Amino acid sequence: MTILEMLGQSGILTLFGIGVVFAFLIIMVIVISQAGKIFRAADSDKPAADKPVYGSSPVTSNSAPVIAAITVAVGEYRKSNKQG
């Protein structure tokens, strides 16, 4: 087997590998987008009161001590790290 034949086979194998990865990525994008549509459709069936608000968490009576602890911790941090 000559160098040119080996380079030819290497090129074919490389292109085949790139094609397989590209095809897998295309299939993965299609599957994920379809799953997103399915989950959005299933989520739209819930009443509005049951849906979570993304990006925020509801404040409950159980979270008051946590909020107080965080407030104290931030105050102590600001007091001990004053600039100037």
PDB file with one MODEL, atoms N, CA, C and O in Angstrom:
MODEL        1
ATOM      1  N   MET A   1       0.858  -1.172   0.000  1.00  0.00           N
ATOM      2  CA  MET A   1       0.000   0.000   0.000  1.00  0.00           C
ATOM      3  C   MET A   1       0.904   1.235   0.000  1.00  0.00           C
ATOM      4  O   MET A   1       1.809   1.356   0.826  1.00  0.00           O
ATOM      5  N   THR A   2       0.647   2.140  -0.930  1.00  0.00           N
ATOM      6  CA  THR A   2       1.488   3.324  -1.047  1.00  0.00           C
ATOM      7  C   THR A   2       0.953   4.436  -0.147  1.00  0.00           C
ATOM      8  O   THR A   2      -0.147   4.365   0.402  1.00  0.00           O
ATOM      9  N   ILE A   3       1.784   5.459  -0.028  1.00  0.00           N
ATOM     10  CA  ILE A   3       1.402   6.623   0.791  1.00  0.00           C
ATOM     11  C   ILE A   3       0.150   7.275   0.222  1.00  0.00           C
ATOM     12  O   ILE A   3      -0.730   7.673   0.985  1.00  0.00           O
ATOM     13  N   LEU A   4       0.049   7.392  -1.081  1.00  0.00           N
ATOM     14  CA  LEU A   4      -1.116   8.034  -1.689  1.00  0.00           C
ATOM     15  C   LEU A   4      -2.396   7.249  -1.414  1.00  0.00           C
ATOM     16  O   LEU A   4      -3.444   7.848  -1.169  1.00  0.00           O
ATOM     17  N   GLU A   5      -2.329   5.932  -1.452  1.00  0.00           N
ATOM     18  CA  GLU A   5      -3.506   5.117  -1.139  1.00  0.00           C
ATOM     19  C   GLU A   5      -3.911   5.286   0.324  1.00  0.00           C
ATOM     20  O   GLU A   5      -5.094   5.383   0.649  1.00  0.00           O
ATOM     21  N   MET A   6      -2.902   5.320   1.198  1.00  0.00           N
ATOM     22  CA  MET A   6      -3.198   5.500   2.622  1.00  0.00           C
ATOM     23  C   MET A   6      -3.803   6.878   2.884  1.00  0.00           C
ATOM     24  O   MET A   6      -4.738   7.004   3.675  1.00  0.00           O
ATOM     25  N   LEU A   7      -3.276   7.912   2.224  1.00  0.00           N
ATOM     26  CA  LEU A   7      -3.845   9.256   2.383  1.00  0.00           C
ATOM     27  C   LEU A   7      -5.269   9.311   1.848  1.00  0.00           C
ATOM     28  O   LEU A   7      -6.125   9.982   2.424  1.00  0.00           O
ATOM     29  N   GLY A   8      -5.522   8.615   0.760  1.00  0.00           N
ATOM     30  CA  GLY A   8      -6.876   8.567   0.204  1.00  0.00           C
ATOM     31  C   GLY A   8      -7.850   7.905   1.162  1.00  0.00           C
ATOM     32  O   GLY A   8      -8.955   8.400   1.385  1.00  0.00           O
ATOM     33  N   GLN A   9      -7.426   6.775   1.728  1.00  0.00           N
ATOM     34  CA  GLN A   9      -8.286   6.096   2.701  1.00  0.00           C
ATOM     35  C   GLN A   9      -8.484   6.945   3.952  1.00  0.00           C
ATOM     36  O   GLN A   9      -9.573   6.962   4.527  1.00  0.00           O
ATOM     37  N   SER A  10      -7.444   7.643   4.371  1.00  0.00           N
ATOM     38  CA  SER A  10      -7.554   8.523   5.543  1.00  0.00           C
ATOM     39  C   SER A  10      -8.548   9.642   5.279  1.00  0.00           C
ATOM     40  O   SER A  10      -9.352   9.979   6.149  1.00  0.00           O
ATOM     41  N   GLY A  11      -8.501  10.218   4.089  1.00  0.00           N
ATOM     42  CA  GLY A  11      -9.439  11.281   3.731  1.00  0.00           C
ATOM     43  C   GLY A  11     -10.872  10.788   3.711  1.00  0.00           C
ATOM     44  O   GLY A  11     -11.777  11.465   4.200  1.00  0.00           O
ATOM     45  N   ILE A  12     -11.079   9.608   3.146  1.00  0.00           N
ATOM     46  CA  ILE A  12     -12.429   9.031   3.089  1.00  0.00           C
ATOM     47  C   ILE A  12     -12.940   8.750   4.500  1.00  0.00           C
ATOM     48  O   ILE A  12     -14.089   9.052   4.823  1.00  0.00           O
ATOM     49  N   LEU A  13     -12.081   8.173   5.335  1.00  0.00           N
ATOM     50  CA  LEU A  13     -12.473   7.878   6.708  1.00  0.00           C
ATOM     51  C   LEU A  13     -12.782   9.163   7.490  1.00  0.00           C
ATOM     52  O   LEU A  13     -13.718   9.206   8.287  1.00  0.00           O
ATOM     53  N   THR A  14     -11.990  10.191   7.250  1.00  0.00           N
ATOM     54  CA  THR A  14     -12.231  11.478   7.919  1.00  0.00           C
ATOM     55  C   THR A  14     -13.572  12.066   7.499  1.00  0.00           C
ATOM     56  O   THR A  14     -14.356  12.496   8.346  1.00  0.00           O
ATOM     57  N   LEU A  15     -13.836  12.087   6.215  1.00  0.00           N
ATOM     58  CA  LEU A  15     -15.107  12.622   5.727  1.00  0.00           C
ATOM     59  C   LEU A  15     -16.286  11.799   6.231  1.00  0.00           C
ATOM     60  O   LEU A  15     -17.331  12.355   6.568  1.00  0.00           O
ATOM     61  N   PHE A  16     -16.126  10.473   6.286  1.00  0.00           N
ATOM     62  CA  PHE A  16     -17.180   9.610   6.807  1.00  0.00           C
ATOM     63  C   PHE A  16     -17.444   9.923   8.285  1.00  0.00           C
ATOM     64  O   PHE A  16     -18.598  10.005   8.705  1.00  0.00           O
ATOM     65  N   GLY A  17     -16.384  10.096   9.066  1.00  0.00           N
ATOM     66  CA  GLY A  17     -16.532  10.425  10.484  1.00  0.00           C
ATOM     67  C   GLY A  17     -17.221  11.761  10.687  1.00  0.00           C
ATOM     68  O   GLY A  17     -18.102  11.880  11.539  1.00  0.00           O
ATOM     69  N   ILE A  18     -16.834  12.765   9.917  1.00  0.00           N
ATOM     70  CA  ILE A  18     -17.471  14.077  10.004  1.00  0.00           C
ATOM     71  C   ILE A  18     -18.950  13.969   9.637  1.00  0.00           C
ATOM     72  O   ILE A  18     -19.797  14.591  10.278  1.00  0.00           O
ATOM     73  N   GLY A  19     -19.256  13.186   8.618  1.00  0.00           N
ATOM     74  CA  GLY A  19     -20.651  13.003   8.203  1.00  0.00           C
ATOM     75  C   GLY A  19     -21.490  12.335   9.277  1.00  0.00           C
ATOM     76  O   GLY A  19     -22.638  12.719   9.502  1.00  0.00           O
ATOM     77  N   VAL A  20     -20.916  11.328   9.946  1.00  0.00           N
ATOM     78  CA  VAL A  20     -21.646  10.637  11.007  1.00  0.00           C
ATOM     79  C   VAL A  20     -21.927  11.590  12.163  1.00  0.00           C
ATOM     80  O   VAL A  20     -23.043  11.623  12.680  1.00  0.00           O
ATOM     81  N   VAL A  21     -20.922  12.367  12.572  1.00  0.00           N
ATOM     82  CA  VAL A  21     -21.120  13.321  13.675  1.00  0.00           C
ATOM     83  C   VAL A  21     -22.159  14.368  13.286  1.00  0.00           C
ATOM     84  O   VAL A  21     -23.035  14.694  14.088  1.00  0.00           O
ATOM     85  N   PHE A  22     -22.075  14.894  12.080  1.00  0.00           N
ATOM     86  CA  PHE A  22     -23.025  15.903  11.626  1.00  0.00           C
ATOM     87  C   PHE A  22     -24.449  15.344  11.603  1.00  0.00           C
ATOM     88  O   PHE A  22     -25.391  16.015  12.026  1.00  0.00           O
ATOM     89  N   ALA A  23     -24.600  14.117  11.109  1.00  0.00           N
ATOM     90  CA  ALA A  23     -25.928  13.491  11.078  1.00  0.00           C
ATOM     91  C   ALA A  23     -26.462  13.296  12.497  1.00  0.00           C
ATOM     92  O   ALA A  23     -27.643  13.533  12.753  1.00  0.00           O
ATOM     93  N   PHE A  24     -25.600  12.866  13.417  1.00  0.00           N
ATOM     94  CA  PHE A  24     -26.028  12.697  14.806  1.00  0.00           C
ATOM     95  C   PHE A  24     -26.475  14.028  15.400  1.00  0.00           C
ATOM     96  O   PHE A  24     -27.488  14.080  16.098  1.00  0.00           O
ATOM     97  N   LEU A  25     -25.743  15.095  15.137  1.00  0.00           N
ATOM     98  CA  LEU A  25     -26.122  16.405  15.674  1.00  0.00           C
ATOM     99  C   LEU A  25     -27.462  16.871  15.106  1.00  0.00           C
ATOM    100  O   LEU A  25     -28.276  17.438  15.835  1.00  0.00           O
ATOM    101  N   ILE A  26     -27.697  16.642  13.829  1.00  0.00           N
ATOM    102  CA  ILE A  26     -28.977  17.012  13.214  1.00  0.00           C
ATOM    103  C   ILE A  26     -30.116  16.237  13.876  1.00  0.00           C
ATOM    104  O   ILE A  26     -31.151  16.813  14.209  1.00  0.00           O
ATOM    105  N   ILE A  27     -29.925  14.936  14.064  1.00  0.00           N
ATOM    106  CA  ILE A  27     -30.959  14.113  14.696  1.00  0.00           C
ATOM    107  C   ILE A  27     -31.198  14.574  16.130  1.00  0.00           C
ATOM    108  O   ILE A  27     -32.344  14.630  16.577  1.00  0.00           O
ATOM    109  N   MET A  28     -30.132  14.906  16.856  1.00  0.00           N
ATOM    110  CA  MET A  28     -30.267  15.356  18.236  1.00  0.00           C
ATOM    111  C   MET A  28     -31.042  16.675  18.321  1.00  0.00           C
ATOM    112  O   MET A  28     -31.874  16.840  19.213  1.00  0.00           O
ATOM    113  N   VAL A  29     -30.784  17.608  17.412  1.00  0.00           N
ATOM    114  CA  VAL A  29     -31.512  18.877  17.405  1.00  0.00           C
ATOM    115  C   VAL A  29     -32.992  18.638  17.137  1.00  0.00           C
ATOM    116  O   VAL A  29     -33.846  19.254  17.775  1.00  0.00           O
ATOM    117  N   ILE A  30     -33.297  17.757  16.210  1.00  0.00           N
ATOM    118  CA  ILE A  30     -34.700  17.457  15.889  1.00  0.00           C
ATOM    119  C   ILE A  30     -35.400  16.828  17.087  1.00  0.00           C
ATOM    120  O   ILE A  30     -36.520  17.216  17.421  1.00  0.00           O
ATOM    121  N   VAL A  31     -34.754  15.861  17.736  1.00  0.00           N
ATOM    122  CA  VAL A  31     -35.363  15.184  18.885  1.00  0.00           C
ATOM    123  C   VAL A  31     -35.592  16.159  20.035  1.00  0.00           C
ATOM    124  O   VAL A  31     -36.650  16.137  20.664  1.00  0.00           O
ATOM    125  N   ILE A  32     -34.613  17.012  20.314  1.00  0.00           N
ATOM    126  CA  ILE A  32     -34.753  17.962  21.417  1.00  0.00           C
ATOM    127  C   ILE A  32     -35.851  18.985  21.124  1.00  0.00           C
ATOM    128  O   ILE A  32     -36.618  19.335  22.021  1.00  0.00           O
ATOM    129  N   SER A  33     -35.938  19.464  19.895  1.00  0.00           N
ATOM    130  CA  SER A  33     -36.982  20.446  19.579  1.00  0.00           C
ATOM    131  C   SER A  33     -38.372  19.806  19.661  1.00  0.00           C
ATOM    132  O   SER A  33     -39.320  20.448  20.112  1.00  0.00           O
ATOM    133  N   GLN A  34     -38.497  18.565  19.236  1.00  0.00           N
ATOM    134  CA  GLN A  34     -39.785  17.885  19.345  1.00  0.00           C
ATOM    135  C   GLN A  34     -40.153  17.628  20.803  1.00  0.00           C
ATOM    136  O   GLN A  34     -41.316  17.761  21.185  1.00  0.00           O
ATOM    137  N   ALA A  35     -39.163  17.260  21.618  1.00  0.00           N
ATOM    138  CA  ALA A  35     -39.429  17.055  23.043  1.00  0.00           C
ATOM    139  C   ALA A  35     -39.863  18.360  23.693  1.00  0.00           C
ATOM    140  O   ALA A  35     -40.752  18.356  24.544  1.00  0.00           O
ATOM    141  N   GLY A  36     -39.258  19.466  23.311  1.00  0.00           N
ATOM    142  CA  GLY A  36     -39.660  20.767  23.835  1.00  0.00           C
ATOM    143  C   GLY A  36     -41.102  21.103  23.481  1.00  0.00           C
ATOM    144  O   GLY A  36     -41.845  21.625  24.312  1.00  0.00           O
ATOM    145  N   LYS A  37     -41.492  20.807  22.260  1.00  0.00           N
ATOM    146  CA  LYS A  37     -42.878  21.056  21.855  1.00  0.00           C
ATOM    147  C   LYS A  37     -43.848  20.193  22.651  1.00  0.00           C
ATOM    148  O   LYS A  37     -44.919  20.653  23.045  1.00  0.00           O
ATOM    149  N   ILE A  38     -43.470  18.943  22.884  1.00  0.00           N
ATOM    150  CA  ILE A  38     -44.336  18.033  23.643  1.00  0.00           C
ATOM    151  C   ILE A  38     -44.483  18.524  25.079  1.00  0.00           C
ATOM    152  O   ILE A  38     -45.591  18.552  25.616  1.00  0.00           O
ATOM    153  N   PHE A  39     -43.355  18.916  25.710  1.00  0.00           N
ATOM    154  CA  PHE A  39     -43.416  19.380  27.100  1.00  0.00           C
ATOM    155  C   PHE A  39     -44.181  20.695  27.222  1.00  0.00           C
ATOM    156  O   PHE A  39     -44.913  20.902  28.190  1.00  0.00           O
ATOM    157  N   ARG A  40     -44.011  21.593  26.232  1.00  0.00           N
ATOM    158  CA  ARG A  40     -44.768  22.847  26.269  1.00  0.00           C
ATOM    159  C   ARG A  40     -46.262  22.585  26.126  1.00  0.00           C
ATOM    160  O   ARG A  40     -47.076  23.233  26.783  1.00  0.00           O
ATOM    161  N   ALA A  41     -46.620  21.639  25.273  1.00  0.00           N
ATOM    162  CA  ALA A  41     -48.037  21.310  25.087  1.00  0.00           C
ATOM    163  C   ALA A  41     -48.604  20.684  26.357  1.00  0.00           C
ATOM    164  O   ALA A  41     -49.736  20.985  26.736  1.00  0.00           O
ATOM    165  N   ALA A  42     -47.845  19.828  27.013  1.00  0.00           N
ATOM    166  CA  ALA A  42     -48.310  19.196  28.249  1.00  0.00           C
ATOM    167  C   ALA A  42     -48.392  20.231  29.370  1.00  0.00           C
ATOM    168  O   ALA A  42     -49.263  20.142  30.236  1.00  0.00           O
ATOM    169  N   ASP A  43     -47.487  21.213  29.356  1.00  0.00           N
ATOM    170  CA  ASP A  43     -47.479  22.240  30.397  1.00  0.00           C
ATOM    171  C   ASP A  43     -48.629  23.224  30.221  1.00  0.00           C
ATOM    172  O   ASP A  43     -49.094  23.807  31.200  1.00  0.00           O
ATOM    173  N   SER A  44     -49.096  23.418  28.983  1.00  0.00           N
ATOM    174  CA  SER A  44     -50.185  24.369  28.751  1.00  0.00           C
ATOM    175  C   SER A  44     -51.521  23.821  29.245  1.00  0.00           C
ATOM    176  O   SER A  44     -52.483  24.576  29.384  1.00  0.00           O
ATOM    177  N   ASP A  45     -51.592  22.517  29.511  1.00  0.00           N
ATOM    178  CA  ASP A  45     -52.822  21.918  30.023  1.00  0.00           C
ATOM    179  C   ASP A  45     -53.039  22.224  31.501  1.00  0.00           C
ATOM    180  O   ASP A  45     -54.163  22.113  31.991  1.00  0.00           O
ATOM    181  N   LYS A  46     -51.978  22.611  32.225  1.00  0.00           N
ATOM    182  CA  LYS A  46     -52.106  22.899  33.651  1.00  0.00           C
ATOM    183  C   LYS A  46     -52.812  24.227  33.858  1.00  0.00           C
ATOM    184  O   LYS A  46     -52.686  25.123  33.024  1.00  0.00           O
ATOM    185  N   PRO A  47     -53.546  24.376  34.943  1.00  0.00           N
ATOM    186  CA  PRO A  47     -54.102  25.687  35.273  1.00  0.00           C
ATOM    187  C   PRO A  47     -52.990  26.664  35.637  1.00  0.00           C
ATOM    188  O   PRO A  47     -51.902  26.253  36.040  1.00  0.00           O
ATOM    189  N   ALA A  48     -53.264  27.944  35.494  1.00  0.00           N
ATOM    190  CA  ALA A  48     -52.239  28.964  35.697  1.00  0.00           C
ATOM    191  C   ALA A  48     -51.706  28.972  37.126  1.00  0.00           C
ATOM    192  O   ALA A  48     -50.536  29.295  37.327  1.00  0.00           O
ATOM    193  N   ALA A  49     -52.512  28.634  38.117  1.00  0.00           N
ATOM    194  CA  ALA A  49     -52.059  28.668  39.506  1.00  0.00           C
ATOM    195  C   ALA A  49     -51.049  27.562  39.786  1.00  0.00           C
ATOM    196  O   ALA A  49     -50.240  27.699  40.704  1.00  0.00           O
ATOM    197  N   ASP A  50     -51.070  26.474  39.027  1.00  0.00           N
ATOM    198  CA  ASP A  50     -50.150  25.376  39.262  1.00  0.00           C
ATOM    199  C   ASP A  50     -48.812  25.566  38.571  1.00  0.00           C
ATOM    200  O   ASP A  50     -47.849  24.875  38.906  1.00  0.00           O
ATOM    201  N   LYS A  51     -48.725  26.478  37.622  1.00  0.00           N
ATOM    202  CA  LYS A  51     -47.494  26.669  36.876  1.00  0.00           C
ATOM    203  C   LYS A  51     -46.488  27.432  37.724  1.00  0.00           C
ATOM    204  O   LYS A  51     -46.841  28.425  38.360  1.00  0.00           O
ATOM    205  N   PRO A  52     -45.228  26.976  37.739  1.00  0.00           N
ATOM    206  CA  PRO A  52     -44.208  27.729  38.478  1.00  0.00           C
ATOM    207  C   PRO A  52     -43.819  28.981  37.713  1.00  0.00           C
ATOM    208  O   PRO A  52     -43.901  29.026  36.486  1.00  0.00           O
ATOM    209  N   VAL A  53     -43.400  29.985  38.443  1.00  0.00           N
ATOM    210  CA  VAL A  53     -42.904  31.212  37.828  1.00  0.00           C
ATOM    211  C   VAL A  53     -41.402  31.041  37.684  1.00  0.00           C
ATOM    212  O   VAL A  53     -40.689  30.949  38.683  1.00  0.00           O
ATOM    213  N   TYR A  54     -40.917  30.998  36.454  1.00  0.00           N
ATOM    214  CA  TYR A  54     -39.510  30.745  36.221  1.00  0.00           C
ATOM    215  C   TYR A  54     -38.701  31.985  36.561  1.00  0.00           C
ATOM    216  O   TYR A  54     -39.095  33.105  36.234  1.00  0.00           O
ATOM    217  N   GLY A  55     -37.580  31.780  37.211  1.00  0.00           N
ATOM    218  CA  GLY A  55     -36.707  32.886  37.571  1.00  0.00           C
ATOM    219  C   GLY A  55     -37.002  33.462  38.938  1.00  0.00           C
ATOM    220  O   GLY A  55     -36.267  34.338  39.394  1.00  0.00           O
ATOM    221  N   SER A  56     -38.022  33.018  39.597  1.00  0.00           N
ATOM    222  CA  SER A  56     -38.311  33.494  40.938  1.00  0.00           C
ATOM    223  C   SER A  56     -38.935  32.362  41.727  1.00  0.00           C
ATOM    224  O   SER A  56     -39.534  31.443  41.168  1.00  0.00           O
ATOM    225  N   SER A  57     -38.782  32.447  43.021  1.00  0.00           N
ATOM    226  CA  SER A  57     -39.400  31.430  43.863  1.00  0.00           C
ATOM    227  C   SER A  57     -40.430  32.111  44.749  1.00  0.00           C
ATOM    228  O   SER A  57     -40.201  33.227  45.215  1.00  0.00           O
ATOM    229  N   PRO A  58     -41.547  31.465  44.986  1.00  0.00           N
ATOM    230  CA  PRO A  58     -42.574  32.082  45.816  1.00  0.00           C
ATOM    231  C   PRO A  58     -42.110  32.171  47.268  1.00  0.00           C
ATOM    232  O   PRO A  58     -41.450  31.266  47.780  1.00  0.00           O
ATOM    233  N   VAL A  59     -42.462  33.262  47.912  1.00  0.00           N
ATOM    234  CA  VAL A  59     -42.115  33.443  49.314  1.00  0.00           C
ATOM    235  C   VAL A  59     -43.230  32.847  50.154  1.00  0.00           C
ATOM    236  O   VAL A  59     -44.395  33.224  50.024  1.00  0.00           O
ATOM    237  N   THR A  60     -42.858  31.910  51.016  1.00  0.00           N
ATOM    238  CA  THR A  60     -43.836  31.285  51.894  1.00  0.00           C
ATOM    239  C   THR A  60     -43.494  31.617  53.330  1.00  0.00           C
ATOM    240  O   THR A  60     -42.447  32.202  53.607  1.00  0.00           O
ATOM    241  N   SER A  61     -44.363  31.249  54.232  1.00  0.00           N
ATOM    242  CA  SER A  61     -44.098  31.525  55.640  1.00  0.00           C
ATOM    243  C   SER A  61     -42.896  30.726  56.138  1.00  0.00           C
ATOM    244  O   SER A  61     -42.246  31.130  57.102  1.00  0.00           O
ATOM    245  N   ASN A  62     -42.594  29.601  55.493  1.00  0.00           N
ATOM    246  CA  ASN A  62     -41.442  28.791  55.895  1.00  0.00           C
ATOM    247  C   ASN A  62     -40.120  29.409  55.468  1.00  0.00           C
ATOM    248  O   ASN A  62     -39.075  29.079  56.029  1.00  0.00           O
ATOM    249  N   SER A  63     -40.150  30.303  54.480  1.00  0.00           N
ATOM    250  CA  SER A  63     -38.904  30.865  53.990  1.00  0.00           C
ATOM    251  C   SER A  63     -38.524  32.153  54.714  1.00  0.00           C
ATOM    252  O   SER A  63     -37.467  32.713  54.423  1.00  0.00           O
ATOM    253  N   ALA A  64     -39.330  32.638  55.633  1.00  0.00           N
ATOM    254  CA  ALA A  64     -39.006  33.865  56.364  1.00  0.00           C
ATOM    255  C   ALA A  64     -37.701  33.749  57.146  1.00  0.00           C
ATOM    256  O   ALA A  64     -36.901  34.683  57.091  1.00  0.00           O
ATOM    257  N   PRO A  65     -37.432  32.655  57.875  1.00  0.00           N
ATOM    258  CA  PRO A  65     -36.143  32.563  58.573  1.00  0.00           C
ATOM    259  C   PRO A  65     -34.950  32.541  57.618  1.00  0.00           C
ATOM    260  O   PRO A  65     -33.884  33.067  57.938  1.00  0.00           O
ATOM    261  N   VAL A  66     -35.131  31.941  56.462  1.00  0.00           N
ATOM    262  CA  VAL A  66     -34.048  31.905  55.482  1.00  0.00           C
ATOM    263  C   VAL A  66     -33.765  33.307  54.968  1.00  0.00           C
ATOM    264  O   VAL A  66     -32.607  33.706  54.842  1.00  0.00           O
ATOM    265  N   ILE A  67     -34.816  34.051  54.673  1.00  0.00           N
ATOM    266  CA  ILE A  67     -34.653  35.429  54.189  1.00  0.00           C
ATOM    267  C   ILE A  67     -33.984  36.279  55.262  1.00  0.00           C
ATOM    268  O   ILE A  67     -33.124  37.100  54.946  1.00  0.00           O
ATOM    269  N   ALA A  68     -34.363  36.097  56.515  1.00  0.00           N
ATOM    270  CA  ALA A  68     -33.747  36.850  57.603  1.00  0.00           C
ATOM    271  C   ALA A  68     -32.267  36.512  57.732  1.00  0.00           C
ATOM    272  O   ALA A  68     -31.443  37.405  57.928  1.00  0.00           O
ATOM    273  N   ALA A  69     -31.924  35.238  57.624  1.00  0.00           N
ATOM    274  CA  ALA A  69     -30.521  34.832  57.729  1.00  0.00           C
ATOM    275  C   ALA A  69     -29.694  35.399  56.590  1.00  0.00           C
ATOM    276  O   ALA A  69     -28.566  35.845  56.805  1.00  0.00           O
ATOM    277  N   ILE A  70     -30.232  35.388  55.397  1.00  0.00           N
ATOM    278  CA  ILE A  70     -29.518  35.942  54.249  1.00  0.00           C
ATOM    279  C   ILE A  70     -29.328  37.443  54.414  1.00  0.00           C
ATOM    280  O   ILE A  70     -28.261  37.970  54.099  1.00  0.00           O
ATOM    281  N   THR A  71     -30.350  38.136  54.903  1.00  0.00           N
ATOM    282  CA  THR A  71     -30.263  39.577  55.112  1.00  0.00           C
ATOM    283  C   THR A  71     -29.167  39.909  56.115  1.00  0.00           C
ATOM    284  O   THR A  71     -28.381  40.831  55.893  1.00  0.00           O
ATOM    285  N   VAL A  72     -29.108  39.168  57.216  1.00  0.00           N
ATOM    286  CA  VAL A  72     -28.079  39.403  58.227  1.00  0.00           C
ATOM    287  C   VAL A  72     -26.698  39.108  57.647  1.00  0.00           C
ATOM    288  O   VAL A  72     -25.756  39.863  57.887  1.00  0.00           O
ATOM    289  N   ALA A  73     -26.566  38.028  56.895  1.00  0.00           N
ATOM    290  CA  ALA A  73     -25.277  37.662  56.321  1.00  0.00           C
ATOM    291  C   ALA A  73     -24.783  38.719  55.343  1.00  0.00           C
ATOM    292  O   ALA A  73     -23.599  39.058  55.341  1.00  0.00           O
ATOM    293  N   VAL A  74     -25.676  39.238  54.516  1.00  0.00           N
ATOM    294  CA  VAL A  74     -25.286  40.282  53.559  1.00  0.00           C
ATOM    295  C   VAL A  74     -24.887  41.549  54.311  1.00  0.00           C
ATOM    296  O   VAL A  74     -23.906  42.196  53.944  1.00  0.00           O
ATOM    297  N   GLY A  75     -25.623  41.910  55.345  1.00  0.00           N
ATOM    298  CA  GLY A  75     -25.281  43.087  56.147  1.00  0.00           C
ATOM    299  C   GLY A  75     -23.918  42.951  56.798  1.00  0.00           C
ATOM    300  O   GLY A  75     -23.135  43.900  56.790  1.00  0.00           O
ATOM    301  N   GLU A  76     -23.618  41.783  57.366  1.00  0.00           N
ATOM    302  CA  GLU A  76     -22.311  41.549  57.991  1.00  0.00           C
ATOM    303  C   GLU A  76     -21.197  41.584  56.949  1.00  0.00           C
ATOM    304  O   GLU A  76     -20.117  42.113  57.212  1.00  0.00           O
ATOM    305  N   TYR A  77     -21.449  41.033  55.794  1.00  0.00           N
ATOM    306  CA  TYR A  77     -20.453  41.043  54.727  1.00  0.00           C
ATOM    307  C   TYR A  77     -20.146  42.481  54.305  1.00  0.00           C
ATOM    308  O   TYR A  77     -18.983  42.855  54.152  1.00  0.00           O
ATOM    309  N   ARG A  78     -21.177  43.269  54.122  1.00  0.00           N
ATOM    310  CA  ARG A  78     -20.972  44.669  53.708  1.00  0.00           C
ATOM    311  C   ARG A  78     -20.245  45.458  54.791  1.00  0.00           C
ATOM    312  O   ARG A  78     -19.410  46.309  54.485  1.00  0.00           O
ATOM    313  N   LYS A  79     -20.562  45.177  56.067  1.00  0.00           N
ATOM    314  CA  LYS A  79     -19.926  45.882  57.162  1.00  0.00           C
ATOM    315  C   LYS A  79     -18.424  45.540  57.245  1.00  0.00           C
ATOM    316  O   LYS A  79     -17.593  46.418  57.479  1.00  0.00           O
ATOM    317  N   SER A  80     -18.099  44.282  57.053  1.00  0.00           N
ATOM    318  CA  SER A  80     -16.706  43.850  57.215  1.00  0.00           C
ATOM    319  C   SER A  80     -15.870  44.106  55.959  1.00  0.00           C
ATOM    320  O   SER A  80     -14.642  44.048  56.030  1.00  0.00           O
ATOM    321  N   ASN A  81     -16.485  44.382  54.834  1.00  0.00           N
ATOM    322  CA  ASN A  81     -15.742  44.585  53.584  1.00  0.00           C
ATOM    323  C   ASN A  81     -15.953  45.969  53.005  1.00  0.00           C
ATOM    324  O   ASN A  81     -16.051  46.127  51.788  1.00  0.00           O
ATOM    325  N   LYS A  82     -16.023  46.974  53.869  1.00  0.00           N
ATOM    326  CA  LYS A  82     -16.202  48.337  53.361  1.00  0.00           C
ATOM    327  C   LYS A  82     -14.974  48.778  52.587  1.00  0.00           C
ATOM    328  O   LYS A  82     -13.841  48.568  53.021  1.00  0.00           O
ATOM    329  N   GLN A  83     -15.206  49.380  51.454  1.00  0.00           N
ATOM    330  CA  GLN A  83     -14.119  49.887  50.627  1.00  0.00           C
ATOM    331  C   GLN A  83     -13.891  51.357  50.978  1.00  0.00           C
ATOM    332  O   GLN A  83     -14.852  52.112  51.127  1.00  0.00           O
ATOM    333  N   GLY A  84     -12.644  51.762  51.109  1.00  0.00           N
ATOM    334  CA  GLY A  84     -12.385  53.191  51.313  1.00  0.00           C
ATOM    335  C   GLY A  84     -11.903  53.509  52.607  1.00  0.00           C
ATOM    336  O   GLY A  84     -11.649  54.677  52.901  1.00  0.00           O
TER     337      GLY A  84
ENDMDL
END
